[in-house]
Amino acid sequence: MVQQDLDYVALNRETWNEDAENWVVAGEKSWAAEVPEWGQWGIGDADVSLLPSTMEGLRAIELGCGTGYVSRWMERRGASVVGIDMAENQLATARRLATEYGSQIEWIHGNAEHVPYPDGSFDFATSEYGAALWCDPYRWVPEAARLLKPGGHLTFLTNSPMVTTCYPLNGAAADYTLVRPYFGQHIFDWSDVEIDPGGVEFNLAISDWFSLFRTSGLEVLDFRELQAPETATGIPFAVPAEWAKRYPSEIVWKLRKSG
Ligand SMILES: C[S@@+](CC[C@H](N)C(=O)[O-])C[C@H]1O[C@@H](n2cnc3c(N)ncnc32)[C@H](O)[C@@H]1O
């Protein structure tokens, strides 16, 4: 599915280890948040939530947990939680905050495309810009489905496959020109771009996401395209707020494992 010579897992691990210090403050703020806010526009939990309002008794996993705040939100709603991430420096922040908050979350250092848990171990799996963006969908989605019990839920939030078509080739912020093909999109290698080089990201055309869910045994419960609120400003994560008020820059999927 991916160019054989591109070791995107190693590249992303290095990128995230180097960048981890820049995520500490945001992680601390989100651990302290009483009510979750989602995605790059901080959309309120009442408008879009990746989590059920109560998770009492559920066994949950966050795939690509970073500083672990989504894991914490799940724990606060009653779930027993596992967070997996392959950047040890991100996990160091998660572990420190977990100690400060008296959290019982289990942290795993590893690749979310191959989770060391048996089939059907979880009731719920989620990712906010973790595996959802940085793992190959053809690997992590079937893996998430494998980890779920029949009837278990997978939710995730990532970039829209529309904004990816408007990313200039040099790494500049999205603009109003369709630069890249929509159909067949899969891998976005930012390691060698002129402006703000980074790691390797993934996305699919909406019809390809649907097809992948079908072959992975996941049924779609909800699909949302997120619009930046009127109050949004600036160009966070290379998406101008004005762009994201007119076009969807982020998407949310809610899925259920068949059976
Ligand atoms: C933007 S963070 C998302 C997590 C969380 N929502 C946050 O903002 O802290 C992306 C995370 O995905 C992790 N990641 C990237 N590739 C991964 C992989 N193959 N397996 C596990 N984690 C991965 C990175 O290490 C990083 O911590």
The ligand as a MOL file (V3000), in Angstrom:
LIG
                    3D

  0  0  0     0  0            999 V3000
M  V30 BEGIN CTAB
M  V30 COUNTS 27 29 0 0 0
M  V30 BEGIN ATOM
M  V30 1 C -1.2190 15.1140 17.2440 0
M  V30 2 S -0.7660 13.7530 18.2840 0 CHG=1
M  V30 3 C -2.3790 13.1320 18.5740 0
M  V30 4 C -2.6220 12.7080 19.9800 0
M  V30 5 C -3.3570 13.6580 20.8530 0
M  V30 6 N -4.6990 13.9290 20.3740 0
M  V30 7 C -2.5460 14.9150 21.0620 0
M  V30 8 O -2.8330 15.9220 20.4030 0
M  V30 9 O -1.6250 14.8970 21.8910 0 CHG=-1
M  V30 10 C -0.1400 12.4970 17.1710 0
M  V30 11 C 0.4830 11.3390 17.9020 0
M  V30 12 O 0.4440 10.1890 17.0500 0
M  V30 13 C 1.5970 9.4320 17.3840 0
M  V30 14 N 1.8770 8.4430 16.3560 0
M  V30 15 C 2.2760 8.6550 15.0740 0
M  V30 16 N 2.4330 7.4950 14.4290 0
M  V30 17 C 2.1300 6.4970 15.3060 0
M  V30 18 C 2.1120 5.0820 15.2420 0
M  V30 19 N 2.4290 4.4270 14.1260 0
M  V30 20 N 1.7520 4.4050 16.3590 0
M  V30 21 C 1.4370 5.0410 17.5110 0
M  V30 22 N 1.4440 6.3850 17.6290 0
M  V30 23 C 1.7790 7.1110 16.5440 0
M  V30 24 C 2.6870 10.4690 17.5470 0
M  V30 25 O 3.7930 9.9640 18.2470 0
M  V30 26 C 1.9320 11.5720 18.2790 0
M  V30 27 O 2.1030 11.4820 19.6580 0
M  V30 END ATOM
M  V30 BEGIN BOND
M  V30 1 1 1 2
M  V30 2 1 2 3
M  V30 3 1 2 10
M  V30 4 1 3 4
M  V30 5 1 4 5
M  V30 6 1 5 6
M  V30 7 1 5 7
M  V30 8 2 7 8
M  V30 9 1 7 9
M  V30 10 1 10 11
M  V30 11 1 11 12
M  V30 12 1 11 26
M  V30 13 1 12 13
M  V30 14 1 13 14
M  V30 15 1 13 24
M  V30 16 1 14 15
M  V30 17 1 14 23
M  V30 18 2 15 16
M  V30 19 1 16 17
M  V30 20 1 17 18
M  V30 21 2 17 23
M  V30 22 1 18 19
M  V30 23 2 18 20
M  V30 24 1 20 21
M  V30 25 2 21 22
M  V30 26 1 22 23
M  V30 27 1 24 25
M  V30 28 1 24 26
M  V30 29 1 26 27
M  V30 END BOND
M  V30 END CTAB
M  END
